[in-house]
Amino acid sequence: MDPIRIAVVGMGKIARDQHLPALDGTEAFRLTATVSPHDPGQESIAHHRNLEDLLATGPAIDAVALCTPPQVRYDLAALALDHGLHVFLEKPPGATLSEVVALSDRAEAVGATLFAAWHSRFAAGVAPARVWLAARRIEKVSIVWREDVRVWHPGQDWIWEPGGLGVFDPGINALSILTHILPRPVFLKAATLSLPENRAAPIAADLDLCDAAGAPIHMDLDWRQTGPQSWDIIVDTDAGTLRLSKGGADLTLPAGTRHDGDVEYPSLYAHFARLIRGRRSDVDTAPLRLVADAFLRGRRESVEPFHD
């Protein structure tokens, strides 16, 4: 089959670190254009300053991968869908739940694929963890997701603004894994959000959740980690302890540990291609709902200012 012609919209760190290498390594897609008002794009690839120009003057494309900040993603996705294009939404899929629901309805109406791409669900250890937990009784879960914002989001002011999510930008990755591997729905019970005095979004958060059977889940998020970074999910069950580390790349079960390397973005694009070929969409809002619940129900505390 002919490759799917795709444009990457938004040429920031995630696009260059993950999307472009993944597209370069797949035969299912052909990178046909890039879009950014600031970045010059890739040599020999058509580049436009905005999506409107690309759609008006070409080259022809079949799909877009939206790697922009979430606050501007709805208008871009709606425009692409109105032109019959398939849409890949980087996480989080939107600035609000209502936007994502509206896009899902729009994609169905025009017969296009919409993919809310929770990349951490495609980490190597996540699928086998889901299978193993399906037959176990969950007793408790502990999540420690601590990283250095200066390393992973240098100079990205948008992430501190409303809709940028603050520490929940990485934290939603943990929630995307959690809601995928546990066999029952997850609910927020309480939360404390720590907001720097000079920022509109939290730099740390402490969440108490549970699953539908009442198993307690504790989540520790912090953007002030230095040195080694922590991306760990520990699930205690009636058959022993499961541990996902390195953001889901490494899985440790009572029988041992498996390491399968970094497969997230190649797997994402393989799934996106299957969705397009099958004329289907994949729009799960469960991780974003839990973040929204934390902002809705969480207690806020002010902490020292943050300066990049």
QUIUR-V225963 format. One line per field, one symbol per residue. phi: phi as a letter, one per 30 degrees, with the letter a starting at -180 (. if undefined). psi: psi as a letter, one per 30 degrees, with the letter a starting at -180 (. if undefined). burial: + if it has 24 or more other C-alpha atoms within 12 Angstrom, else -. A space follows every 10 residues. Layout:
phi = ???
psi = ???
burial = ???
This chain:
phi = .ddddbcccj cddddddbdd ddddcbcdbb dcabbadcdd icdicebbda deddddcidd bcabcccded dcdedddddd ddciddbcce dddadbdddd dddddddddc icdbbdcddd dcdedddddd dddecccdca bbbbbbbcdd dcbdicdedc cejdihdddd dddddddedc cddbdcbdca abccceecbc bdcaabbcba cdcjddbcbc caccdbiecb bbbccdbdcj ccbcbhijdc cccedkcbbc icbedededd dedddddchb bbbccedddd ddddddcddc bcbeecbd
psi = kklkkkkkjj haeeeeeeee eeefgkfflj jfllkkfekf akkgkkklfl eeeefefllk lflkjjglkf fgeeeeeeee efggkkkjjl klflfleeee eeeeeeeeef glkkjjjjef fglefeefee eeffglkkel kkkjjkljff efhkgiffff lkfffbffee efeeeeeefe fkfllkkkel kkkjkkfglf lkflkkkkll lffgkkkkkj kkggklbklj ikkkjklfga kkkklhgfek kklffakkjg ajgdeeeeee eeeeeeeghl ljikgeeeee eeeeeefkkk kklllkk.
burial = ---+++++++ ++-++--+++ -++--+-+++ ++++++---- +----+++-+ +--++----- ++++++++++ ++++++++++ ++++++++++ +++++++-++ +-++-+++-- ++++++++++ ++++++++++ -++---++++ +++++++++- -++-----++ ++++++++++ ++++++++++ ++---+++++ ++++++--++ ++++++++++ +---++++++ ++++-----+ +++++++--- ++++++++++ +++------- --++++++++ +++-++---- ++++++++++ +++++--+-+ -----+--
